[in-house]
Amino acid sequence: MLPAGLLALSLALAQDAPVDPPADPTPVDDTDDTDDYLDVTEVEEDDDGEYLTITVIGEQQVRAAQDAVVKSLDALGWRARRKRDGTVVFRGPEGWMGKATLTPRGELEFSQPVIAFDGAMAGGATYESAPQTGNDAPVGGVGVSTLPLPGKKKVGAIQREIRDEVRDEVLAFRRTIQLRHFSTYIAELPDRLDALWTEGASLDLGATVPTPEARRAQILDFWATRTDTPEGRTVSRSVEIWLRQTVMDTPHAVTREEAAAAEARRTDGRKLDIFPGGVAAP
């Protein structure tokens, strides 16, 4: 369970969430079964670009964003086949156009065709490359009809054209996936901090952190190394809220000297907002 003050952070998530533990969260896994209230977020910066305002929505939004890509490609003649791992594979309207793959990470990738097929031939037939006037029937052995492939330049041109046509839908899908991951990360952060503070479970999954002083130092190091982005500032704020609620009223509270040292390590001039008045140094 989240502390009361952070419940709004993850369910109404009106301010705190990151994209960087030491640096960035774990790569997006589009196949997890996380509860809907953690799955997807829509994120906007506030008027000053300071924090992220997050409204949590459901898993159906991820599928809807993926479906928008599928529908756009379908309208261009590319037929979809969904795989169980969340990947969608598309075949172009003509064999020489190759295939497209929409990954669970929101990436649209194209492959270069090796051979273009012109349909199966009748049994006992071979392919005659030269046109046969007045003779439509295949003759000789067994096989399939193949066509000469266009050059890579032509194939690349049509694939770029298709990519441009669905660019907005693909970017929206990718963003939705990233925001779902972001929402999960920020919602889990208080539990990770609790585990460090009460059990010594390191934030970087390293050795157990034995003492309150060492645990406090790791939390301050984590805070001091957040990025100067809306995501980084949002996770910084999450840590500050957690510190105020969990640590600052204990015998092991952060000292003003420790806070000032952590602030000096930041490149954005941010202050550790955990003291009355929000100022660390006297």
Salt bridges, closest charged atoms under 4 A:
ASP20 OD2 - ARG226 NH1 3.33
ASP30 OD1 - ARG180 NH2 2.30
GLU50 OE1 - ARG233 NE 3.52
GLU50 OE2 - ARG270 NH1 3.35
GLU59 OE1 - ARG180 NH1 2.78
ASP67 OD1 - ARG63 NE 3.30
ASP67 OD1 - ARG82 NH2 2.50
ASP74 OD1 - ARG79 NH1 2.88
GLU107 OE2 - ARG105 NE 3.85
ASP221 OD1 - ARG265 NH2 2.72
ASP228 OD1 - ARG233 NH1 2.65
GLU240 OE2 - ARG270 NE 2.81
GLU258 OE1 - ARG216 NE 2.88
GLU263 OE1 - LYS271 NZ 3.80
ASP268 OD2 - ARG266 NH2 2.86
ASP273 OD2 - ARG244 NH1 3.68
